Amino acid sequence: MLYPNPSNLRKSFIGDFKKFVHDRIYHPHQIRFWRQQVYKIKNGGLLVLLQKCLFALRLASAIPIVLLLRALRPLVLVRFGVLISHHIGHFSSNTELYLCERDAGLQPKRTIDIFHQSYRISNQQLKTMWERTLRVSPLVKWLYLANNLLPGGTAHVVPLLTDIDFQGALPLARVHLFFTPEEEVLGQAGLRDLGLPEGAPFVCVYGRDTAYKGRLFPNQDDRRNDYRNMSIQNFVPAAEELARRGYFVIRMGAEVNEALRTTNPMIIDYATKARDDFLDIFLCAKCRFFMGGTGGLNSVPRLFHRPVVIENLVPFLTDQPLRLPPKCLILPKKLWLLEDQRFMTFREFLETGPDFLELGPIKFPGFIHFERIGVEVVENTPEEIIAVAMEMDERLNGTWQITDEDRELQQRFWSILEVTGPNEDFRPRMGAEFLRQNRELLD
């Protein structure tokens, strides 16, 4: 057996300790943090001081446990993780990707992973279902914080910072969540209350707007995400056509700005009437397919392997296919060049070199980039949404006829993105009619 060199161990410890001192004491973010604590105590008085002391006591009591668990590392690796529960998209997709990678053998062997949830729960039913699948406890919060406080704890952290499937684990994964028999009965009763006959097929539609973030985060400036919003009224013609084909159409959303303008009894504005956390998940799990934009809710049906149409997708970058389920249909927003008075091609956008806004470890191009390159983001038209909805319906029914022209247009599109990662069978598809009508975007 090879034993580590004590000299190397000592150097490694000294290096870790120096980094710890810098990151926890002298780093500008930490100096700002300690100043904020002093300010809060001065303004909050004795009550705030007692709360801070209780916090410190809990954290200190967790340190011996963390040290003991670290000592067990040669036998078993105990890791601490936080489920990003305050946004339903990350609560769904980041957690699911971790489980898919675990099933595929991409997570470390001989590990015990334990989790806590972040500061707010976006959906209580999803929380309940994850707790059936994972080891979750609020006490893990203190172990997680203590581990991060001590130097050398990286190996004991579960990385849940991305929803990008770089390893191609999602397409081959099993469904990890399930409803209990009691929940199945409750869900069917909920469908009847919405007016659906037993066994009636339905499609869920969802359009992101400013209402949800505005209510939950009233002090947060969310203008950087305005380009992701859309008008739900553009869905109405597609909903009418789906209803004509025998589907009930259920409009989703936890908070919405406006009601659907329709009198069709088969189109149900669930978001403005009877929504609750349980039915949000049940509807997404049982729908024939789901249509939604770039909001977090479209991640939920993917947990149950439901087909998804993602319209009004923006921006479309080279890593986007790794965020999307296999064989879903996509419909991007178009970018209108204000100076040239024409639409920007896909290749032109990819060559602009997006300005990335950083949100912790997450990077994404925001509205600043669109302002810099001088474009206006244009929503999908009702006609474009109808076409992609009908394509999904016909694909699921086995009546969709793909042509040589469609194959050639898809190939041209993917050659522009130069995508690496999932093979062709696992890629999403651009809406066929959209490509036929917008060939110039492929130049």
C-alpha positions in Angstrom: 0.0 0.0 0.0 1.3 3.5 -0.9 1.1 6.0 1.9 1.0 9.8 1.3 4.1 11.7 1.9 3.8 13.6 5.2 5.6 16.6 3.7 3.1 16.9 0.9 0.3 16.5 3.3 1.7 19.4 5.4 2.1 21.6 2.4 -1.4 20.8 1.2 -2.9 21.7 4.6 -0.9 24.9 4.8 -2.1 25.9 1.3 -5.7 25.1 2.2 -5.4 27.1 5.5 -4.0 30.1 3.7 -6.8 30.0 1.2 -9.3 29.6 4.0 -8.0 32.7 5.8 -8.2 34.7 2.6 -11.6 33.6 1.5 -13.2 33.7 5.0 -11.6 36.8 6.5 -9.7 39.1 4.1 -11.7 38.6 0.9 -13.7 41.8 0.0 -17.0 39.9 0.0 -16.3 38.6 3.5 -15.3 42.1 4.8 -18.6 43.4 3.4 -20.4 40.5 5.0 -19.0 41.2 8.5 -19.8 44.9 8.1 -23.4 44.0 7.3 -23.6 41.8 10.4 -22.4 44.7 12.6 -24.9 47.1 10.9 -27.8 44.6 11.5 -26.9 44.1 15.2 -26.7 47.9 15.7 -30.1 48.5 14.2 -31.8 45.3 15.4 -30.6 45.5 19.0 -30.6 42.6 21.5 -33.1 40.4 19.6 -30.9 40.3 16.5 -27.8 39.7 18.6 -29.4 36.7 20.2 -30.5 35.4 16.8 -26.9 35.7 15.6 -25.6 34.0 18.7 -28.0 31.1 18.2 -26.9 30.8 14.6 -23.3 30.7 15.7 -24.0 28.1 18.4 -25.8 25.8 15.9 -23.0 26.1 13.4 -20.3 25.4 16.1 -22.2 22.3 17.2 -22.1 21.0 13.7 -18.4 21.2 13.3 -17.4 18.1 15.4 -20.0 16.1 13.4 -18.5 17.3 10.1 -15.0 16.4 11.3 -16.1 13.0 12.3 -17.7 12.4 8.9 -14.6 13.6 7.1 -12.6 11.1 9.2 -14.8 8.3 7.7 -13.9 9.3 4.2 -11.6 6.2 3.6 -14.6 4.0 4.2 -17.5 6.1 2.9 -17.8 9.6 1.5 -20.5 11.6 3.1 -21.5 14.7 1.0 -23.8 17.6 1.8 -25.9 19.3 -0.8 -28.5 22.0 -1.1 -31.5 21.6 -3.4 -32.2 24.8 -5.2 -35.8 24.9 -4.1 -36.7 28.6 -4.5 -37.0 28.4 -8.3 -39.1 25.5 -9.6 -37.0 25.2 -12.7 -33.8 24.5 -10.8 -35.7 22.6 -8.1 -36.8 20.3 -10.9 -33.9 20.1 -13.5 -30.8 20.4 -11.3 -32.1 17.8 -8.9 -33.1 15.5 -11.8 -29.8 15.8 -13.5 -28.0 14.7 -10.3 -30.2 11.6 -10.1 -29.6 10.8 -13.8 -25.9 11.1 -13.3 -26.1 8.9 -10.2 -28.0 6.2 -12.2 -25.4 6.4 -15.0 -22.5 5.9 -12.6 -21.2 9.4 -13.1 -21.3 10.3 -9.4 -18.5 9.1 -7.0 -18.8 5.5 -5.7 -19.4 4.7 -2.0 -21.1 7.9 -1.2 -23.9 8.9 1.1 -25.4 12.2 -0.1 -27.7 14.2 2.2 -29.5 17.4 1.4 -31.4 20.4 2.7 -33.5 22.8 0.8 -32.8 26.5 0.1 -34.5 29.4 1.8 -37.9 29.1 0.1 -39.9 26.2 -1.3 -41.3 27.0 -4.8 -43.7 24.0 -4.8 -44.7 21.9 -1.7 -45.8 18.9 -3.7 -42.4 18.7 -5.5 -40.7 19.0 -2.1 -42.7 16.0 -0.8 -41.8 13.9 -3.9 -38.1 14.7 -3.7 -38.1 13.7 -0.1 -39.3 10.3 -1.1 -36.4 9.9 -3.4 -33.5 11.6 -1.6 -32.2 11.9 1.9 -33.5 15.4 2.9 -33.4 17.0 6.3 -33.3 20.7 7.5 -30.5 19.7 9.9 -28.2 19.2 6.9 -28.1 22.9 6.5 -25.8 23.2 9.5 -23.5 20.4 8.4 -23.4 22.0 4.9 -22.5 25.4 6.3 -19.9 24.0 8.8 -18.3 22.0 6.0 -18.0 25.1 3.8 -16.6 27.0 6.8 -13.8 24.6 7.3 -10.9 24.3 4.8 -10.7 21.3 2.6 -14.4 20.4 2.3 -14.9 20.5 -1.5 -15.0 16.7 -1.8 -17.9 16.7 0.7 -20.2 18.9 -1.4 -22.7 17.6 -3.9 -22.5 19.8 -7.0 -26.0 20.8 -8.1 -25.1 24.0 -9.8 -26.1 23.2 -13.4 -29.0 21.9 -15.5 -26.8 21.3 -18.5 -26.4 17.6 -19.4 -22.8 17.6 -20.6 -22.6 13.8 -20.1 -25.8 12.9 -22.0 -27.3 11.2 -18.9 -30.9 12.6 -19.2 -32.2 10.8 -22.3 -31.5 7.3 -20.8 -32.8 8.0 -17.3 -35.8 6.4 -15.6 -38.6 8.4 -14.0 -37.5 9.1 -10.4 -40.7 10.6 -9.0 -44.0 8.9 -8.4 -47.5 9.6 -7.0 -48.9 7.5 -4.1 -52.3 5.7 -4.7 -53.9 8.4 -2.5 -52.4 11.1 -4.7 -53.6 9.4 -7.8 -57.1 9.5 -6.5 -56.7 13.2 -5.4 -55.4 14.1 -8.9 -58.2 12.4 -10.7 -60.7 14.3 -8.5 -58.9 17.5 -9.4 -59.3 16.8 -13.1 -63.0 16.2 -12.6 -63.3 19.5 -10.7 -61.7 21.3 -13.6 -64.4 19.8 -15.9 -62.5 17.0 -17.6 -64.3 13.8 -18.2 -62.5 10.6 -17.0 -59.7 9.7 -19.4 -60.0 12.9 -21.5 -56.6 13.9 -23.1 -55.3 17.4 -22.2 -52.4 19.7 -23.1 -50.8 22.1 -20.7 -49.8 25.6 -22.0 -47.7 28.1 -20.1 -46.4 31.6 -20.9 -43.9 33.4 -18.7 -44.7 37.0 -17.6 -43.7 39.4 -14.9 -46.4 38.4 -12.3 -44.7 35.5 -10.6 -41.3 37.1 -9.9 -43.0 40.4 -9.1 -45.0 38.9 -6.3 -42.3 36.7 -4.8 -39.4 39.1 -5.2 -41.0 42.6 -5.2 -37.7 44.3 -4.4 -35.8 42.5 -7.2 -35.3 44.2 -10.5 -36.1 41.4 -13.0 -35.9 43.5 -16.2 -32.8 41.5 -17.2 -35.3 38.6 -17.9 -38.0 40.6 -19.7 -36.9 39.3 -23.0 -38.1 35.8 -21.9 -41.7 37.0 -21.4 -44.6 36.5 -23.8 -48.3 37.2 -24.3 -50.5 34.3 -23.4 -53.1 35.5 -25.9 -50.8 34.3 -28.7 -51.6 30.8 -27.5 -55.4 31.1 -27.9 -55.6 30.1 -31.7 -53.4 27.0 -31.0 -55.6 26.2 -28.0 -58.7 26.5 -30.1 -57.3 24.1 -32.8 -56.2 21.6 -30.1 -59.7 21.7 -28.7 -61.1 21.1 -32.1 -58.9 18.0 -32.2 -60.4 16.7 -29.0 -58.0 18.0 -26.4 -58.8 20.0 -23.3 -56.2 22.8 -22.9 -55.2 23.9 -19.4 -53.4 27.2 -19.0 -50.7 26.9 -16.2 -49.0 29.4 -14.0 -48.6 30.2 -10.3 -49.1 33.9 -10.8 -50.2 35.5 -14.1 -50.9 39.1 -15.3 -54.0 38.4 -17.5 -56.7 35.9 -18.0 -57.1 34.0 -21.3 -59.6 35.6 -23.6 -61.7 32.7 -24.8 -65.2 31.3 -24.3 -64.3 27.8 -25.4 -65.3 25.4 -22.5 -62.5 23.0 -23.4 -59.9 25.7 -22.7 -59.5 26.1 -19.0 -57.7 29.0 -17.4 -56.5 27.0 -14.4 -53.9 29.6 -13.5 -56.6 32.2 -12.6 -59.1 29.9 -11.0 -58.2 26.8 -9.0 -54.5 26.2 -9.1 -52.5 24.7 -6.2 -49.1 23.1 -5.8 -50.3 19.5 -6.0 -52.3 20.0 -9.2 -49.4 21.9 -10.8 -47.2 18.8 -10.6 -50.0 16.3 -11.3 -51.1 18.1 -14.5 -47.6 18.4 -15.8 -47.1 14.7 -15.1 -50.3 13.5 -16.8 -50.6 15.8 -19.9 -50.5 14.6 -23.4 -47.8 17.2 -24.0 -46.7 20.5 -22.5 -46.2 23.8 -24.3 -44.3 26.5 -22.6 -41.6 29.2 -23.0 -38.4 29.7 -21.1 -39.9 29.7 -17.6 -39.0 27.2 -15.0 -42.4 25.3 -15.1 -41.4 23.6 -18.4 -38.9 21.6 -16.4 -41.6 19.7 -14.5 -43.2 17.7 -17.3 -39.7 16.6 -18.3 -39.3 14.9 -14.8 -42.1 12.5 -16.0 -40.8 12.2 -19.6 -43.8 14.1 -21.0 -43.3 15.5 -24.5 -42.5 19.3 -24.5 -42.8 22.1 -27.0 -40.7 25.0 -26.0 -41.7 28.1 -28.0 -40.5 31.7 -27.6 -37.1 30.2 -26.8 -34.4 32.8 -26.3 -31.5 33.0 -26.5 -30.5 30.0 -28.5 -26.8 29.1 -27.7 -24.6 26.2 -28.4 -25.2 24.6 -25.0 -29.0 25.0 -25.2 -29.7 21.4 -26.6 -28.0 20.1 -23.5 -30.7 21.8 -21.4 -33.6 20.4 -23.4 -35.3 16.9 -23.4 -34.7 14.6 -26.4 -37.1 14.9 -29.3 -38.8 17.9 -27.9 -39.8 20.6 -30.4 -38.4 24.1 -30.1 -39.5 27.4 -31.6 -37.1 30.4 -31.1 -37.9 34.0 -30.8 -36.5 36.0 -33.7 -34.1 39.0 -33.3 -34.8 42.1 -35.3 -31.8 44.2 -36.2 -32.9 47.8 -35.6 -30.3 49.4 -37.7 -30.5 47.0 -40.7 -34.2 46.5 -40.4 -34.0 42.7 -40.8 -33.9 39.6 -38.7 -30.5 38.4 -37.4 -29.5 34.9 -38.6 -28.6 32.2 -36.1 -25.0 32.3 -37.2 -24.8 36.1 -36.7 -26.1 35.8 -33.2 -23.6 33.1 -32.3 -20.8 35.2 -33.6 -21.7 38.3 -31.5 -19.9 36.9 -28.5 -22.6 37.3 -25.8 -21.9 39.4 -22.8 -22.4 37.0 -19.9 -24.1 38.2 -16.8 -22.9 36.2 -13.8 -25.3 35.1 -11.1 -23.1 33.1 -8.7 -21.8 30.1 -10.7 -24.6 30.5 -13.3 -23.8 32.5 -16.5 -26.3 33.6 -19.0 -26.7 36.3 -21.7 -29.1 39.0 -20.5 -30.9 42.0 -21.9 -27.6 44.0 -21.9 -26.3 41.8 -24.7 -29.4 42.4 -26.8 -29.1 46.1 -26.3 -25.4 46.1 -27.2 -26.0 44.3 -30.5 -29.0 46.5 -31.3 -31.8 44.0 -31.6 -35.4 43.8 -30.6 -36.6 40.4 -29.4 -39.8 39.3 -31.3 -42.3 36.8 -30.0 -43.6 33.9 -31.9 -46.7 34.6 -33.8 -50.0 32.7 -33.2 -49.5 31.1 -36.6 -46.0 29.8 -35.6 -47.4 28.4 -32.4 -50.3 26.7 -34.1 -47.9 25.0 -36.5 -45.6 23.6 -33.9 -48.5 22.4 -31.7 -50.0 20.5 -34.7 -46.6 19.1 -35.5 -46.2 17.7 -31.9 -49.8 16.3 -32.0 -49.2 14.5 -35.3 -45.8 13.2 -34.2 -47.4 11.7 -31.1 -50.2 10.2 -33.2 -47.8 8.7 -35.7 -49.3 10.7 -38.6 -46.5 13.3 -39.1 -44.9 13.1 -42.5 -41.3 14.2 -42.6 -39.9 15.3 -46.0 -36.4 15.4 -47.4 -36.7 19.2 -47.3 -37.3 19.0 -43.5 -34.3 16.7 -43.0 -32.1 19.1 -44.9 -33.3 22.2 -43.0 -32.8 20.5 -39.6 -29.3 19.4 -40.7 -28.4 22.9 -41.8 -29.6 24.3 -38.5 -27.6 21.9 -36.3 -24.5 22.4 -38.5 -24.6 26.1 -37.6 -24.6 25.3 -33.9 -21.8 22.8 -34.2 -23.3 21.0 -31.3 -21.2 18.4 -29.5 -22.7 16.1 -26.9 -25.9 14.2 -27.5 -26.2 12.3 -30.8 -28.8 13.1 -33.3 -31.4 10.8 -31.7 -31.2 12.7 -28.5 -31.5 16.3 -29.9 -34.6 18.4 -29.8 -36.0 19.4 -33.2 -36.7 22.9 -34.5 -40.3 23.3 -35.6 -40.5 22.2 -39.2 -42.8 24.9 -40.4 -40.7 27.6 -38.7 -37.7 26.5 -40.6 -39.6 26.4 -43.9 -40.8 29.9 -43.4 -37.5 31.3 -42.1 -34.9 29.8 -44.4 -33.0 33.1 -44.4 -32.1 32.6 -40.7 -30.0 29.6 -41.7 -27.7 31.6 -44.0 
